[in-house]
C-alpha cells in the first residue's frame, strides 16, 4: 500500500502541482489524527480545511481520496491472495471457507462419496448478475485497475532489479492513466451498456475461472475420498451463471423484447468467440501424427467429416477434427446472428443444433487422447473448454 500511495502522490504532484499535493497530504494527516488519536482539535482543523477549499481543489481532493480507496482495495485483495498462496505452499490444513475444508467437514460427519456425488449431480447453484445504472464503473477504470492488480501480483515473483524498475514504471503509468480518466459518465447508461459491462466480466473471469473451479473440486474430492474426482464434477454442471441484465422488466422500464433479444445475441457472441479462439488454439497444440501415435475410430470419423483437405495435415487427425469443429462453430455463430468472425473457417459445415453436440465432439478428442497415451494433453486447454461447453452452452 505504501508503494501505491507513494505513486499516487507522485502522480498528484506531477498532474496538479505541489500546492494541491500539500493540501491532500495535510487533510490525510489531520484525518488520521482525528480518527486514530481521537483528537477533537484535529476534527475542527479538518472542518476548517475542507470549508476553505475552492471548487477545483475540492474536485482534486475528492478524486485523490477516491483513487486512494480504489488502490487500497486492490492492495488488500493482493494481500489476501498472497496469504492464501503462502498457506497452500506451507501445506497447512484447508482454511475455513475453502472447498477442501468443506469436504473435510463432510467426511468427518460420515457423509460418504456416494452422497457427495449425488449432491453434485442433483444440485443447481446459479449466481445471477444484475446491474444498477448508478453503480456501474466505467470500463476504462476497471481495465486500469485490473492492470494494476496484475502488476502488483508480478511483484510477488522473483524479479531482477531491471524488472522491478520496469514494473514500478508501469504501475506509475497506470495510476497516471486513472488520474487522467473521467471517473463518471457524461451520459446515462443504457441497457446495452449494462449488458456489455456484465459480459466484460465473463471475458476477464468467468469463462476460465468457473471451469477451473470444477477442476479444483475434482482434485479436492479425489484427495478426500480417493479416485480421480471426475464422477462428482466433470459431468455435472451444477454451477451455472445467470443474468437479469437485458431481461428484467420489473427492475428496468427500458427493458423490452428488443433488449432481451440483444442480450441473448451479445451473450452468444461472447461465448462463441471464446469457443472459436480456444478451438483455434487447440489446433496448434494437438499436432499428433498418426505416423507416431494411434487414434480412436471415433476421432478418425470426426477428422474425415472435416472440410479440411490440406495434404499437409493428412496425418494429423486432431487438427483436421478441430478444423471441422471450428467450421461448425462458425456456422452456429451465423445461425444465431453473431456478426463478424475473426478467422474464416476452411470450408462449409453444418451448424451445431445443440451445445451438447459440440461437447460430444470435444469428448471424442479427449477419449482418443486417453486411449492413446495422450491423457496429459487434455488438461492444458481441452478439459477447460469441455467444461465450459457444458456450463455455458451457446447463450451463457
C-alpha positions as CSV (number, residue, x, y, z in Angstrom):
1,X,0.0,0.0,0.0
2,X,2.9,2.3,0.7
3,X,4.1,1.8,-2.9
4,X,0.7,2.6,-4.4
5,X,0.2,5.6,-2.1
6,X,3.7,7.0,-3.0
7,X,3.0,6.6,-6.7
8,X,-0.4,8.2,-6.4
9,X,1.3,11.1,-4.5
10,X,3.8,11.4,-7.3
11,X,1.1,11.5,-9.9
12,X,-0.9,14.1,-7.9
13,X,2.2,16.3,-7.6
14,X,3.0,16.0,-11.3
15,X,-0.5,16.5,-12.6
16,X,-1.9,19.0,-10.1
17,X,1.1,20.7,-8.6
18,X,2.8,20.8,-5.2
19,X,0.1,23.1,-3.7
20,X,-2.7,20.5,-4.3
21,X,-0.5,17.7,-3.1
22,X,0.2,19.6,0.1
23,X,-3.5,20.2,0.7
24,X,-4.3,16.5,0.2
25,X,-1.5,15.4,2.4
26,X,-2.5,17.8,5.2
27,X,-6.1,16.6,5.0
28,X,-4.9,13.0,5.2
29,X,-2.6,13.6,8.2
30,X,-5.3,15.6,10.0
31,X,-7.9,12.9,9.4
32,X,-5.5,10.3,10.8
33,X,-5.1,12.3,14.0
34,X,-8.8,12.8,14.3
35,X,-9.7,9.2,13.7
36,X,-6.8,7.2,15.1
37,X,-5.9,9.5,18.0
38,X,-9.4,10.7,18.8
39,X,-8.2,14.3,18.7
40,X,-11.1,16.8,18.8
41,X,-8.8,19.7,17.7
42,X,-7.9,17.7,14.6
43,X,-11.6,17.4,13.8
44,X,-12.0,21.2,14.0
45,X,-8.9,21.7,11.8
46,X,-10.3,19.2,9.3
47,X,-13.6,21.0,9.1
48,X,-11.9,24.3,8.5
49,X,-9.5,22.9,5.9
50,X,-12.4,21.4,3.9
51,X,-14.6,24.6,4.2
52,X,-11.8,26.7,2.7
53,X,-11.3,24.6,-0.4
54,X,-12.1,26.1,-3.8
55,X,-14.2,24.2,-6.3
56,X,-11.2,23.0,-8.2
57,X,-9.4,22.0,-5.1
58,X,-12.4,20.1,-3.8
59,X,-12.6,18.1,-7.1
60,X,-8.9,17.2,-6.8
61,X,-9.2,16.2,-3.2
62,X,-12.3,14.0,-3.8
63,X,-10.6,12.3,-6.8
64,X,-7.3,11.8,-4.8
65,X,-9.1,10.1,-1.9
66,X,-11.4,8.1,-4.2
67,X,-8.5,6.7,-6.1
68,X,-6.6,6.1,-2.9
69,X,-9.6,3.9,-1.7
70,X,-9.6,2.1,-5.0
71,X,-5.8,1.4,-4.8
72,X,-6.2,0.3,-1.1
73,X,-8.9,-2.3,-2.1
74,X,-6.6,-3.6,-4.8
75,X,-3.7,-3.9,-2.4
76,X,-5.9,-5.6,0.2
77,X,-7.1,-8.2,-2.4
78,X,-3.5,-8.9,-3.3
79,X,-2.5,-9.3,0.3
80,X,-5.3,-11.9,0.8
81,X,-4.1,-13.7,-2.4
82,X,-0.6,-13.7,-1.0
83,X,-1.6,-15.1,2.3
84,X,-3.8,-17.8,0.7
85,X,-0.8,-18.8,-1.5
86,X,1.6,-18.9,1.4
87,X,-0.9,-21.1,3.3
88,X,-1.0,-23.5,0.4
89,X,2.7,-23.6,0.0
90,X,3.2,-24.4,3.6
91,X,0.9,-27.5,3.2
92,X,-1.3,-26.3,6.0
93,X,-4.8,-27.8,6.6
94,X,-7.5,-26.3,4.4
95,X,-8.8,-22.9,5.6
96,X,-12.3,-22.3,6.7
97,X,-14.5,-21.4,3.7
98,X,-12.4,-23.4,1.2
99,X,-13.6,-26.4,-0.8
100,X,-11.2,-28.7,0.9
101,X,-12.3,-27.6,4.3
102,X,-16.0,-28.2,3.4
103,X,-15.3,-31.6,2.0
104,X,-13.2,-32.5,5.1
105,X,-16.2,-31.5,7.3
106,X,-18.5,-33.7,5.3
107,X,-16.1,-36.6,5.7
108,X,-15.8,-36.0,9.4
109,X,-19.6,-36.1,9.6
110,X,-19.7,-39.5,8.0
111,X,-21.0,-38.3,4.6
112,X,-19.6,-40.6,2.0
113,X,-18.5,-40.3,-1.6
114,X,-21.9,-41.5,-2.9
115,X,-23.7,-38.7,-1.2
116,X,-21.2,-36.1,-2.4
117,X,-21.5,-37.4,-5.9
118,X,-25.3,-37.2,-5.6
119,X,-25.1,-33.6,-4.5
120,X,-23.0,-32.5,-7.4
121,X,-25.3,-34.5,-9.8
122,X,-28.5,-33.0,-8.5
123,X,-27.6,-29.5,-7.3
124,X,-28.0,-26.3,-9.2
125,X,-26.2,-23.2,-8.0
126,X,-26.7,-20.1,-10.2
127,X,-25.2,-16.8,-9.2
128,X,-27.2,-14.2,-11.0
129,X,-25.7,-11.0,-12.4
130,X,-27.7,-7.8,-12.1
131,X,-26.9,-4.1,-12.7
132,X,-27.8,-0.7,-11.4
133,X,-27.0,2.4,-13.5
134,X,-25.6,4.3,-10.6
135,X,-23.2,1.5,-9.5
136,X,-21.5,0.5,-12.8
137,X,-17.9,1.7,-13.0
138,X,-16.6,2.8,-16.4
139,X,-14.8,0.1,-18.3
140,X,-11.7,2.3,-18.7
141,X,-11.4,2.5,-14.9
142,X,-11.9,-1.3,-14.5
143,X,-9.3,-2.0,-17.1
144,X,-6.7,0.2,-15.5
145,X,-7.4,-1.3,-12.1
146,X,-7.2,-4.8,-13.5
147,X,-3.7,-4.0,-14.9
148,X,-2.6,-2.5,-11.5
149,X,-3.7,-5.7,-9.8
150,X,-1.8,-7.8,-12.3
151,X,1.3,-5.7,-11.9
152,X,1.1,-6.0,-8.1
153,X,0.9,-9.8,-8.4
154,X,4.0,-9.8,-10.5
155,X,5.9,-8.1,-7.7
156,X,5.4,-11.2,-5.6
157,X,7.5,-13.2,-8.0
158,X,11.4,-13.1,-8.1
159,X,12.4,-10.1,-10.2
160,X,15.7,-8.7,-11.3
161,X,16.4,-5.0,-10.4
162,X,15.6,-4.0,-14.0
163,X,12.3,-5.9,-14.0
164,X,11.4,-4.3,-10.6
165,X,12.1,-0.8,-12.0
166,X,10.1,-1.6,-15.1
167,X,7.2,-2.9,-13.0
168,X,7.1,0.3,-11.0
169,X,7.2,2.4,-14.1
170,X,4.2,0.5,-15.4
171,X,2.3,0.9,-12.1
172,X,3.1,4.7,-12.2
173,X,1.8,4.9,-15.8
174,X,-1.4,3.1,-15.0
175,X,-2.1,5.3,-11.9
176,X,-1.4,8.3,-14.1
177,X,-3.9,6.9,-16.6
178,X,-6.5,6.6,-13.8
179,X,-5.9,10.2,-12.8
180,X,-6.4,11.5,-16.4
181,X,-9.6,9.4,-16.9
182,X,-13.1,10.6,-16.1
183,X,-14.5,8.7,-13.1
184,X,-18.1,9.4,-14.1
185,X,-20.1,9.1,-17.3
186,X,-21.5,12.2,-19.0
187,X,-24.5,10.2,-20.4
188,X,-26.9,7.9,-18.7
189,X,-26.2,4.2,-19.1
190,X,-28.4,2.3,-21.5
191,X,-29.4,-1.3,-21.1
192,X,-26.9,-2.1,-23.9
193,X,-24.2,-0.6,-21.8
194,X,-25.1,-2.7,-18.8
195,X,-25.1,-5.8,-21.0
196,X,-21.6,-5.1,-22.2
197,X,-20.3,-4.3,-18.7
198,X,-21.6,-7.7,-17.5
199,X,-20.1,-9.5,-20.5
200,X,-16.7,-8.0,-19.8
201,X,-16.6,-10.0,-16.5
202,X,-17.2,-13.2,-18.5
203,X,-14.3,-12.5,-20.7
204,X,-12.0,-11.5,-17.8
205,X,-13.0,-14.1,-15.3
206,X,-16.0,-16.4,-15.6
207,X,-15.2,-18.2,-18.9
208,X,-11.9,-19.6,-17.5
209,X,-12.3,-19.4,-13.7
210,X,-15.7,-21.3,-13.4
211,X,-14.3,-24.3,-15.3
212,X,-11.2,-24.1,-13.2
213,X,-13.4,-24.2,-10.1
214,X,-14.7,-27.6,-11.3
215,X,-11.1,-28.8,-11.7
216,X,-10.4,-27.7,-8.1
217,X,-13.4,-29.6,-6.9
218,X,-12.4,-32.7,-8.7
219,X,-8.9,-32.5,-7.1
220,X,-10.3,-31.9,-3.6
221,X,-12.8,-34.8,-3.9
222,X,-10.1,-37.1,-5.1
223,X,-7.8,-36.1,-2.2
224,X,-10.6,-36.5,0.4
225,X,-12.3,-39.7,-1.0
226,X,-9.8,-41.2,-3.4
227,X,-10.2,-41.8,-7.1
228,X,-9.9,-39.1,-9.7
229,X,-12.9,-37.0,-8.6
230,X,-14.4,-36.9,-12.1
231,X,-17.6,-38.7,-11.1
232,X,-18.5,-35.7,-8.9
233,X,-17.8,-32.7,-11.0
234,X,-16.8,-33.2,-14.6
235,X,-20.2,-34.4,-15.9
236,X,-22.5,-32.4,-13.6
237,X,-22.7,-28.7,-14.4
238,X,-24.2,-27.8,-11.0
239,X,-22.7,-24.2,-11.1
240,X,-24.1,-22.1,-13.9
241,X,-24.1,-18.3,-14.2
242,X,-27.3,-16.4,-14.7
243,X,-28.2,-12.8,-15.6
244,X,-31.1,-10.5,-15.3
245,X,-29.5,-7.8,-17.4
246,X,-31.5,-7.1,-20.5
247,X,-34.4,-9.2,-19.4
248,X,-35.5,-7.9,-16.0
249,X,-38.7,-6.0,-17.0
250,X,-39.7,-5.4,-13.4
251,X,-36.4,-3.8,-12.5
252,X,-35.9,-1.5,-15.5
253,X,-38.7,0.1,-17.6
254,X,-36.3,0.3,-20.6
255,X,-36.1,-3.5,-20.9
256,X,-38.3,-5.0,-23.6
257,X,-38.3,-7.8,-26.2
258,X,-35.7,-6.0,-28.3
259,X,-33.3,-5.6,-25.3
260,X,-33.7,-9.3,-24.4
261,X,-33.0,-10.3,-28.0
262,X,-29.9,-8.1,-28.0
263,X,-28.8,-9.5,-24.7
264,X,-29.1,-13.1,-26.0
265,X,-27.2,-12.2,-29.2
266,X,-24.4,-10.5,-27.3
267,X,-24.2,-13.4,-24.9
268,X,-24.0,-15.8,-27.8
269,X,-21.3,-13.7,-29.5
270,X,-19.2,-13.6,-26.3
271,X,-19.3,-17.4,-25.7
272,X,-18.9,-18.4,-29.4
273,X,-15.9,-16.0,-29.8
274,X,-14.4,-17.7,-26.8
275,X,-15.0,-21.2,-28.2
276,X,-13.6,-20.3,-31.6
277,X,-10.4,-18.9,-30.1
278,X,-10.0,-21.9,-27.9
279,X,-10.6,-24.4,-30.7
280,X,-8.1,-22.5,-32.9
281,X,-5.5,-22.6,-30.1
282,X,-6.2,-26.4,-29.6
283,X,-5.4,-26.9,-33.3
284,X,-1.9,-25.5,-32.7
285,X,-1.4,-27.7,-29.6
286,X,-2.8,-31.1,-30.7
287,X,-0.3,-31.8,-33.5
288,X,-0.1,-35.5,-33.0
289,X,0.6,-37.5,-36.2
290,X,-0.8,-41.0,-37.0
291,X,2.8,-41.8,-38.1
292,X,3.7,-41.7,-34.4
293,X,0.6,-42.5,-32.4
294,X,-2.8,-44.2,-32.9
295,X,-6.1,-42.5,-32.6
296,X,-9.6,-43.8,-31.9
297,X,-12.0,-44.8,-34.7
298,X,-14.4,-42.1,-33.5
299,X,-11.7,-39.5,-33.9
300,X,-10.8,-40.8,-37.4
301,X,-14.5,-40.4,-38.3
302,X,-14.6,-36.9,-36.9
303,X,-11.5,-35.9,-38.8
304,X,-12.8,-37.4,-42.1
305,X,-16.0,-35.3,-41.7
306,X,-13.9,-32.2,-41.6
307,X,-13.9,-29.8,-44.7
308,X,-10.1,-29.6,-44.3
309,X,-8.5,-31.3,-47.4
310,X,-4.9,-30.0,-46.9
311,X,-2.3,-32.7,-47.7
312,X,-0.1,-31.0,-45.1
313,X,-2.4,-32.3,-42.3
314,X,-3.4,-35.7,-43.8
315,X,-1.6,-37.5,-40.9
316,X,-2.9,-35.0,-38.2
317,X,-6.4,-36.2,-37.3
318,X,-6.8,-34.0,-34.2
319,X,-6.1,-30.8,-36.2
320,X,-8.4,-31.9,-39.0
321,X,-11.1,-32.7,-36.5
322,X,-10.7,-29.3,-34.8
323,X,-10.9,-27.5,-38.2
324,X,-14.2,-29.3,-38.7
325,X,-15.4,-28.3,-35.2
326,X,-14.3,-24.7,-35.9
327,X,-16.3,-24.7,-39.1
328,X,-19.4,-26.0,-37.3
329,X,-19.0,-23.3,-34.6
330,X,-18.7,-20.6,-37.2
331,X,-21.9,-21.9,-38.9
332,X,-23.6,-21.9,-35.5
333,X,-22.5,-18.3,-34.8
334,X,-24.0,-17.2,-38.1
335,X,-27.2,-19.1,-37.3
336,X,-27.5,-17.3,-34.0
337,X,-27.0,-13.9,-35.6
338,X,-23.4,-13.4,-34.4
339,X,-21.6,-10.8,-36.6
340,X,-18.0,-10.8,-37.8
341,X,-15.9,-13.9,-37.2
342,X,-12.2,-13.1,-36.8
343,X,-10.8,-16.2,-38.5
344,X,-12.6,-17.5,-41.5
345,X,-13.3,-21.2,-41.5
346,X,-11.6,-23.6,-44.1
347,X,-14.9,-24.8,-45.6
348,X,-18.6,-25.3,-45.1
349,X,-20.1,-27.3,-42.3
350,X,-23.5,-27.8,-40.7
351,X,-24.1,-25.7,-37.5
352,X,-24.4,-27.4,-34.1
353,X,-28.1,-27.7,-33.2
354,X,-27.3,-28.1,-29.5
355,X,-24.3,-27.3,-27.3
356,X,-24.2,-30.9,-26.2
357,X,-23.3,-31.9,-29.7
358,X,-20.3,-29.6,-29.5
359,X,-19.3,-31.0,-26.2
360,X,-19.7,-34.5,-27.6
361,X,-17.2,-33.7,-30.4
362,X,-14.8,-32.4,-27.8
363,X,-15.3,-35.6,-25.8
364,X,-14.3,-37.6,-28.8
365,X,-10.9,-35.8,-28.8
366,X,-10.5,-36.3,-25.1
367,X,-11.4,-40.0,-25.3
368,X,-8.9,-40.6,-28.1
369,X,-6.2,-38.9,-26.2
370,X,-6.9,-41.0,-23.1
371,X,-6.8,-44.2,-25.1
372,X,-3.6,-43.4,-26.9
373,X,-1.0,-42.1,-24.4
374,X,-2.2,-38.5,-24.6
375,X,-4.1,-38.0,-21.3
376,X,-1.6,-35.4,-20.2
377,X,-2.6,-33.3,-23.3
378,X,-6.2,-32.9,-22.1
379,X,-5.6,-30.7,-19.1
380,X,-3.8,-27.7,-20.5
381,X,-6.8,-26.5,-22.6
382,X,-9.2,-29.2,-23.8
383,X,-10.5,-30.0,-20.3
384,X,-11.4,-26.4,-19.6
385,X,-13.1,-26.0,-23.0
386,X,-15.1,-29.1,-22.5
387,X,-16.3,-27.9,-19.1
388,X,-17.1,-24.5,-20.5
389,X,-19.2,-26.1,-23.2
390,X,-21.2,-27.9,-20.6
391,X,-21.6,-25.0,-18.3
392,X,-22.2,-22.1,-20.7
393,X,-23.8,-23.7,-23.8
394,X,-24.4,-21.3,-26.6
395,X,-26.0,-18.5,-24.6
396,X,-24.0,-18.3,-21.3
